[in-house]
């Protein structure tokens, strides 16, 4: 899907904006604090139901306003049009409309509008905790395996119940009914993640050869427990420890992907600029794989395009983005940073104090 039009009401410092967008590249130019990232966040929110800088609605709804409202018209590759709308109030309640009808969930928005996000804070994908890399893998599982959301929600429910029971039980037999239900779900989730990792890792490695030819990147999926031992047996063995900490210490909620060069973690070896290129390689690989499998492009949001990259690396990233044949939104402080990228089908927006022209 691509976004042909967006309307924004009371989102951060943007009181109101109505924009007709290019299906190719859209550049947002403005000083720091002008609202460039807010525009990207509004687009991101249409596909995720939340902003990427702050989860709390009070931080993103304009002062003295009761809610924010986002509306967009989107088009598929065969030019089929749909409308999506999202309202969020200060209690963090969402109201979602698709084609004018109520009763939809955030997952319905995410299915319609797959988005890849690249921001200066995105280094967490490589240098942060496992939860960031789990989110990366789970984005792909969500879009490629329809049963994944149902399984993951059940897993979270069972883990919450198991953790509560750990505080009360006297012996492992009291946990056994939960573990019998938990085990097949955990194993199915891990199998889905392993399958997706098997498919996406070659794409990542191939892209890394273009972006970081001086390194041979190795990718490994860790399911959250030792692969050679059945999950039911792991849960039994870990009972005493889990009872002590009142928490299930192993399982799919501890999964990770590990990126190394010659067995050295990438965050210990690569420079900031190289880490940004690797992050871009991950996001582009995932978006391109989605497009190939679904015959629909992703939307790419890139905040502060020039950050951490020299001119050569910027040109490399720009070339790859253009080859993706997707809709792209890029923010920059100066138009000089993106002049070499602009084509006749692109659009440039200037933003100052939340006003977009």
N, C-alpha and C positions, 0 to 999 in steps of 0.2 A: 504494500500500500504506500501511497504518497499523500501528502497533505496539500490540498489545493488552496484551502482558506482556513484561517484561524481567527477567532475572536477571544479576547482576554478581558476579563472584568475584575478589578480589585486584586490583582496578583502582585505582591510586593510593591515596588514603586511604579508599576504600570496600572494606572487608573482604568484606562480603556485603550484597546488597540484592535484594529481589524485589518488583517493583512492578506493579500493575495500572493501566493508563493510560487516560486519556480519548482518544477518537478526535478530539477537538476541541483545546482548549487545556490544556496542562499547565504549571503555574507552579512553579518551584523557588526557594524563598526561603531565604536564609541569609547569614551574615556572610561577608566576604572570607576565603578560605582554608578555608571549611567543606566544600567538595567540590561546589559547584554546577556549576562548569565540568567537573569530572571526570565527572559524570553525563552532561552533554552529549557529552563526548568518547567515553564508552562507547557511546552511541547512534550517534555519527558513525562509530566504528570498525566497527560492525556493517554499515555501508554502504560502507566504504572499506578496511577491513583495517588501518587505521593511525589513530593519534590526530592531532589537528590542531595540538597544541602541540609535541609531541616525536615524532620518528619512531623513535628507539631504544627497543627494548622494555624495557631496563633502567630507563628513566625512568618507565615507566608500570606495571610489575609491582610489586606490593607487596614491600617489603623482606623478605628471607628466604623468599619464595615462588618456586617454580620457573616458574610460568606464571600467566597470567590467563585466565579463561573468561567468555565472554559468551553468553547464550542469549536468544532472543526468539521470541515467537509473533506473526506478522503476518497481516493480513487484507486482501484485495483489496476493491474497491468493491462487488463482488457477494458479499462475506462468505466467500469461499473462504479457509480457514486454511492457513498453512504455518509451518514452524519453521526457524529458522536458528541456527547455533551457530558460534562462533569461539574457538579456543584459540591463544594465542601464548606461546612460551617465550622464555627469555633469549637464545637464539641467533637470535631474530627469525623463527623458523619458524612458519608458520601451519597449523592444522588446521581445515578448514571442513566443516561438515555442513549439508545442506539436507534437510529432511524425514527426518532420521535417517541419511542416506546420506553416505558420505565421497567424496573425489575431486573436490571442486569448487574453483574458483579464485576469487580476489578479484573478478574481473570478474563472476562469477555473483552475488556478494553485491550489487555495485553495481547490477546490472540489476534485482534484486528490490526494493531499498530506495533509491530516488533521494532524495538529501538536499541541501537548500540550507542553507548555514551563514552566519550573520551574527555577527561577533565584533568587539570593539574593535580587534583586530589586522587586521581585514579591509580596512583602508584600503590595504593593499598592492595590492589589486585596481586602485586608481586611482593611487596614488603610487609603487608599487614598479615593478620591472622588467617587461619584456614577458612573462616566464614566467607571471606571475599572470594576465594577460589571456588568454594562450594556454590556460591551464588552464580558464578560464571558457568559452571557445569550445569546447574539446575535450570538456568535460562534455556540452554539447549534442550535439556530433557523435557521441559515444559512445552516447548514448541514442536518437538519431534515425536513425543510419546504421549498420546492423549490421556492415558491412565495415570501419568505421573502425579498430577495434582491431587487426585483422590488418594493415592497411596501415601503421599507426603503428609497430607492433612491427617490421615489415620495414624501415621507414625507419630506425629507431634502429640496427638491426643493420648495415645498409649504411653508414650514416654512421660507425659505430664502425670498420668495416673500412676505409673510405676514409681516415679520419683516421690509422689505423695505417700505411697504405700511403704516405701523404704523407711520412712520416718516412724512407721507404726508396727511393721511386721517383726516377728520374733525368730522366724526361720525361713529358709529359702522356699519351702513348699507353699508358703502363702503367696509367693510371687509367681509360681509356676503357671497359673492360668493366664496371667498377663504375658508371660514370656512365650507361651505357646501361640498366642495371637500375634505377638510382636515379631517373632522370628521370621515367618514367611514374608511379611510386609517388608522388613528390613532387607532380606535377601533379594526380593524383587527390585526394590529401589536401587540397591547396589549393582544389580545386574544391568538395569537401565543406564545407570551412570557409567558403568564399565563399557557398555556398548557404544554410548555416545562418545566417550573418551577415545575409544578405538577408532572411531570415524573422524573425530575432529583433530586429533593429534597430528596425523600426517599433513593436514591442511596448515596447521600452525607451524610445523617444521619447514614446510615449503615456503611459507611467507617469510619466516625468519631468515631463510637463505637469501632472500632479496633484501631484507632490511638490515640484517646483521651477518653478512657473509663471513666475517672473521671468526664467528663462533658456531659450534655445532650444539644446538639446543636439544636437550633430552627431556621428554615429558613422561611422567608416571602418574597413574591414578592410585590413590590409597583409599580403600573403602571404609576405613574407620575401625577395623580390627584385622588381626592376622588372617591372611587369605586362606591358609591351610587348615584353619580350625573353624568348625561350624559355629554360627552365631549363638545357637542355643547353648552350646558348651561354654563359649566365652562368657555368656551371661551368668551361668552357674558358677564358673571359676571366679568371676569378679564380684560375687555377691557380698562377701565380707567387706571389701573395699568400698563398694557402692553403698552399703549400709552405713559405713563410717562417715562418708561424705554426703549422704542423702541425695545421691545423684547417679544416674546411669552413665558410667564413664566411657563406655565403648559403644560403637554403633554408627549408623549412617550419618548421625548428627555430628560426627567427628571426622568425616571424610575430607580429603584434601587432594589437590594435584600438586606435584612437585616438579619444578623446573630447574634444571641444572646444566652446567657446562663442565665436562670432565669431573662429574660428581661434586662440583662446587655449586651451592645455591646461587642463583643468578643475582640475588640482591647483595651477595658478598663479592661479586666480581664486576658487574657492569656499572658504568657511570650513569648519572642521572639522565643524560640524553639517550644512552643506550637502553635504559629501562623504559623510557617513554616509547621508544621505537618498538620494544618488545611488547609493551602494553597495547600499542596500536596494532601490532601483528596479531595479537590474541583477539582483539575486537573485530578486526577486519576479517580474519579467518572465520570467526563464528558467524558474522553477518553474511559472508559470501557462501558459506556452507548452507545456511538457512535459505538463501536465495536459490541455490541450485536444487535443493530438495523440495522447495515449495513453489518454485516458479513465480515468486513474489520478492521484490527487493526489501531490504531493511531500510530504516531511516537512521542516518548517522548524525549525532550531535557532537561537535568538537568545540570545546571551550578553550579560548586562548591558544589558537593554532600554533603560534610561533614559539610558545614557551618551551624551553630546553632544547630546541632544535636549531641547527645552523641552516643556511640556505640550501645546501645540498640535500639534507635530510627532509626539509620542508618540501622540496620538489619531488622527492621520492614518495613521500606520503600523499602529496596531491595527485601524482600520477596514478597511484594505486586506487585512490578514491574515485577518480574519474573512470578507471577501468571497471569499477564495481557497478557502474550504471545505476546508481541509487540516488535518492534524495539526500542531500547533505546540508547541514546548517553549521556555519563556522563563525566564531566570534574573533575579532581582532581589535586592537587598540587603534591601529593605523591602516588605512587602505593600502599603503605601500607594502605591507606584509603579504598581501594576497593579490596584488595587481597582475602578477604573472599567471595566475590561475583562472582569471575571469574570462568566460566565454559569452557569446551573444545571448544564450538562453538562460543565463544566470541572472540573479537579482541581488542588488545591494541595498541594505537598509541602514540608515543612520539613526542612532538613538542617543538622546540627551535628556537626563532627568526623567526617564521613563516615557518620554514621548518619541514615537518611532515615525520616521519619514522615509 
